[in-house]
Amino acid sequence: MKKHQNMHVYRFRILLEDVDDFFRDIEIEANNTFEEFHKSIIKAVGFEGKELASFYISDSKWNRKQEITLIDMSEGEDNENIPLLMNKCKLAEYIDDPHQRFIYIYDFLNMYKFYIELIKIIPFEKGAKYPRCIKQSGVIPKAGTYVSSQTSSIFEEEEIFVEDETSFENEGDTDILEFFSGSTAKEGLAEEMGGNIDNDKF
């Protein structure tokens, strides 16, 4: 039986590059693997899960560092740069920042690029089933389709899991999510794409 005693849960916010009004909030146990995180993401966004995917540990400026991939495609050609495997890596082993960031790529042909930030660490809730998507907004566009602000009316926001309303007001997420507030996903990630941005937002 899986042990949950004294286990923490990570709450991540996930944005999709170039798609305004899109986000998913996912809670997952610290001892879960990146493969379990990968499966929770594709379920939350509605992917079939048939394509390759990778996480990249990133710094505060979204610069990619170590790759954690679903399948090792290196074929042993370069032993020094063999990527880590999702099913071998637990989240807790790669969280060294209270605002830890990851980049997640799904489907390397169509390149769905997600930006993930740890927004809160909470105690395990007895009786809860993790991982779980607790809040979502927006839809995934079809490959090759650009979603502009003129089509933002198609987006609907849904709270999948409703906590005590006062907890959202008092938990300090506004400060934690300063990076996300007051900007769209596209604008907020302009720096990673080579644009100008106020560094104070980081």
Secondary structure, DSSP 4 states (H G I P E B T S, - for coil): ----TT-EEEEEEEEETT-TT-EEEEEEETTSBHHHHHHHHHHHHT--S-S-EEEEEE-TT--EEEEEESS--STTS-GGGPPEEGGG-BGGGG--STT-EEEEEE-TTT-EEEEEEEEEEEEPPTT--SSEEEEEE--PPPTT----GGGGGG--EE-SS---HHHHHHS-HHHHTTTTTTS-HHHHTTTTTT----GGG-
